[in-house]
């Protein structure tokens, strides 16, 4: 059975798998990667309103062949609860920060997935979205 290596990024730290794991099929590779995500998230939370956890799988030649990610986001939906202001950023600022982070994550994923030739068109779309996020952020400060 071939060895596959499951590198982990918890949103802050990268852990390289040097031991590897035997997998009987590509389906086994994807299941093992996806199964890791809830455990990683459980160990790391709570630590902020948004975290993306990622497992990237390398084959024996070192080539990344599969990626699984899990994003956990939390945010207050109201400005106050029974007169008490929720902790953290104001609701608008937190929402816009999450949106900007999502656009950045999409840009990275498109690039990693080998869509570089289409990135010019996508970059113009992402740039417009990021510009709108910044405009709204300034408007609601």
N, C-alpha and C positions, 0 to 999 in steps of 0.2 A: 504494500500500500504506500502511495506517495505521501511525503511530508508536506504540510502547509504550515505557514507561520502567521500567527494572529497578533498583529500589532494593535495596540490600544491607545486611543487619545481620549482623555476624559474632559476635554474642553480647556484644560490647563497644562497637563503633562502628557508626554508621549512615552509609552513603554514598548520597547522593541522585544518581540518574541524571538529568542535565540534557540529555544528548545524544539519548537515545532510540535505538530500533532499529526498523527496518521489519520487520513480520511479515505474512506472506501469509494467515494464518488463525489462529484461536484455538488450534488444535493446535500451530502453530508457536510461539505465545506460551508455551504450557505446556512444550514441549520445551526451548526456550531457557532458561527459568527453571530447570528441573530440571537441565539440563546445566551450569549455572553452579555448582551446589552443591559437587560434588567438588573443583573447582578452588579455591574459596574455602576449604574445609576444609583442603585440602593446604597452602595458603599460611599458614594460621593455627595449625596444630597442630605440635608438642604445646604446649598451654598450659592445663593443668588436666584434671581427670577427666571433665568434662562441658561440652560446648559445643553450642549450637544455632545453626545458620546458617540465615538466611532470605532469600529473594528475594521481594519484593512488587512486583507489576507494576501500573503505572498506565496508564490509557488517555489519549488526547489531552486529555480534560477534567479530568484529575488524579484521577479516581476509581480506587481500588484495585479491580482486577478478578480478580487471581489471586495466590495465595501458595504457595510451595513451601518446605519446611523440611527440614533434615537435622540430626539430633541424634546426636552421637558421645559415647558414655559409656564410661568405663573404670573398673575398680575391682578391687582385690585380692579374691580369693575365699577366702583363708586368712589366719590371724593371723600366721603366720611361714612362711618357706621355708628349710628346713635351719637353723633356729635364728635366722635373720635376720628382723627385722620389716620389712615393706614400708614405703616412704616414704609420707608423707601422713597423712590422718586414719585413725583406727581404722575397721575394716570396718563396724561398726554405724553409726557416725556418718556415714560416707560414703554408705552405703545410704539412710539416712533423709534426708540432705540432698538426694540425687538424687530421692527420692520427693516431697519438698516442692517441689522445683523443677519436677517434672513436673506436679503439681497446679496450680501457678501458671501454667505454660505452657498447660495445658488451659483454665483460666479465661480467659486472654487470648484464646486462639484462638476459643472459643465466643463471646466478646463481639465480636471482630473479624468473625466470620462472620454477624453480625446476629441472633444468638439472644438478644438482650437480653430479650425477653418471657419466655423460659424460664429466664433467669439466676437468678431467685429460687429455683426448685427446685434448680437446679444449684449455686448458692451454698451452700445448706444441706448438700448432699452434700459439696462441697469443704471446707466448714468442719469437718464431722465428720472427713474424711480428714486435714486439716491438724492438728486437735486430737489425733488418734491418733498422728500422726507425732511431735508434740511430747511426748506422754506416753511413747512408746517411747524417744525420745532421752534424756529425763530418767532413765528407768529404767535405761538402759544406759550411763550416764556413769561 
